[in-house]
Amino acid sequence: MRALTVFVALCVAGLAAVAPVLGQEGHPLKGSWIGTWESNATHGADVLVVLDWDGRNITGTINPGTDNIAIRNATLNPDGWRVHLEADAKDRAGADLTYVIDGTIENISFHNRSVVGTWKSQRGSGRFEISRQ
């Protein structure tokens, strides 16, 4: 009986030690995300999104580097894990474009979760899917 009590106590202590580690991952959108935004003739199908969380706001960039598109508005609704991103860009001729991306986080409990949804702009719309790296 004593061995069982010790075993149960060790199991409880082990779970208590692991729980804080699992909870320290941070904001569910923070990180680098790679994927596709289908039918985007202006910026191509491949996309890299880098998102950050400063404790109050979600900020980030779509295609950092030579094709920077700053995200001007980003929200996450934990009810359904719905994501909304807005970004302003220019097309190849220099005309203004506004991207609106709406999606849902899938596999929220995994590190390599995905955001799946649609993007829209003045030039069209299509499917959008990115996975966190």
C-alpha distance (Angstrom), angle and dihedral (degrees) to the residues before:
residue distance angle dihedral
M1 . . .
R2 3.80 . .
A3 3.83 90.6 .
L4 3.81 90.3 53.8
T5 3.81 91.2 50.3
V6 3.80 91.2 50.2
F7 3.82 90.6 47.2
V8 3.82 92.6 50.9
A9 3.81 91.3 46.6
L10 3.82 91.0 51.4
C11 3.83 91.5 48.6
V12 3.80 91.8 51.0
A13 3.81 91.3 47.1
G14 3.80 90.5 49.1
L15 3.79 92.7 51.3
A16 3.80 91.0 47.3
A17 3.81 89.7 53.2
V18 3.83 93.8 48.6
A19 3.82 97.4 46.1
P20 3.84 96.2 71.1
V21 3.82 91.0 48.7
L22 3.80 91.7 53.5
G23 3.80 90.9 49.1
Q24 3.81 95.1 52.6
E25 3.79 98.0 76.4
G26 3.79 93.6 102.8
H27 3.78 133.6 -145.4
P28 3.83 112.4 1.7
L29 3.83 93.4 -127.3
K30 3.81 98.8 45.1
G31 3.79 114.3 113.4
S32 3.78 144.4 44.0
W33 3.79 118.0 -46.8
I34 3.82 127.5 -167.5
G35 3.77 127.6 -168.4
T36 3.77 147.4 97.0
W37 3.78 139.8 -62.7
E38 3.75 102.6 -162.4
S39 3.81 123.2 -140.4
N40 3.81 94.3 15.5
A41 3.80 101.9 142.9
T42 3.82 92.4 172.6
H43 3.80 100.3 56.2
G44 3.81 102.4 13.6
A45 3.77 132.2 -116.2
D46 3.82 100.2 -78.3
V47 3.77 116.8 80.8
L48 3.78 137.8 -176.1
V49 3.81 117.9 -165.6
V50 3.80 123.8 -173.0
L51 3.82 114.4 -165.2
D52 3.79 130.7 -175.5
W53 3.80 137.0 -174.7
D54 3.82 120.1 -148.9
G55 3.79 95.1 -173.3
R56 3.80 92.9 -89.1
N57 3.80 110.2 33.5
I58 3.78 139.3 39.5
T59 3.81 110.5 -133.3
G60 3.75 133.4 171.3
T61 3.76 154.4 125.9
I62 3.78 134.9 -100.9
N63 3.82 112.9 -140.7
P64 3.82 97.7 -4.1
G65 3.78 113.1 -153.1
T66 3.78 122.7 43.3
D67 3.81 95.2 -4.6
N68 3.85 99.6 45.5
I69 3.78 116.1 174.3
A70 3.80 111.9 -179.3
I71 3.78 115.5 -144.7
R72 3.80 106.3 -127.0
N73 3.79 98.4 -177.2
A74 3.80 129.6 23.4
T75 3.79 130.2 167.8
L76 3.76 136.6 174.4
N77 3.78 121.3 -159.5
P78 3.81 108.3 -161.7
D79 3.80 88.8 -158.2
G80 3.80 95.5 91.8
W81 3.85 92.2 -10.9
R82 3.80 91.5 -98.6
V83 3.79 116.6 178.8
H84 3.81 126.1 -157.4
L85 3.82 122.2 -173.1
E86 3.80 129.6 177.2
A87 3.79 125.3 -171.9
D88 3.78 136.2 170.8
A89 3.81 120.4 -139.6
K90 3.79 142.4 155.8
D91 3.78 127.1 -113.4
R92 3.81 122.0 -133.2
A93 3.81 90.9 -85.2
G94 3.82 91.5 51.4
A95 3.81 96.3 -106.0
D96 3.80 118.3 144.3
L97 3.80 119.6 -99.2
T98 3.77 128.3 -174.0
Y99 3.78 117.6 -157.7
V100 3.79 119.5 -156.3
I101 3.78 114.6 -170.6
D102 3.80 121.5 -172.5
G103 3.76 121.9 179.9
T104 3.75 148.7 136.4
I105 3.79 128.8 -112.8
E106 3.79 109.3 -118.3
N107 3.81 124.0 -161.4
I108 3.82 90.8 16.1
S109 3.80 92.4 176.5
F110 3.83 93.3 60.2
H111 3.79 127.3 79.7
N112 3.82 92.2 -131.1
R113 3.80 94.3 52.5
S114 3.81 121.1 157.6
V115 3.78 138.0 -134.8
V116 3.80 110.7 -143.2
G117 3.78 125.2 -177.0
T118 3.79 143.2 88.5
W119 3.79 137.6 -58.1
K120 3.79 125.6 -150.6
S121 3.79 134.7 -169.8
Q122 3.78 138.0 156.4
R123 3.83 87.3 -87.4
G124 3.82 97.6 54.3
S125 3.76 143.7 -73.6
G126 3.76 140.9 -102.8
R127 3.76 148.4 156.5
F128 3.80 118.5 -54.0
E129 3.81 125.3 -160.9
I130 3.78 129.2 165.6
S131 3.81 130.8 170.2
R132 3.78 125.4 -154.3
Q133 3.78 115.8 -114.8
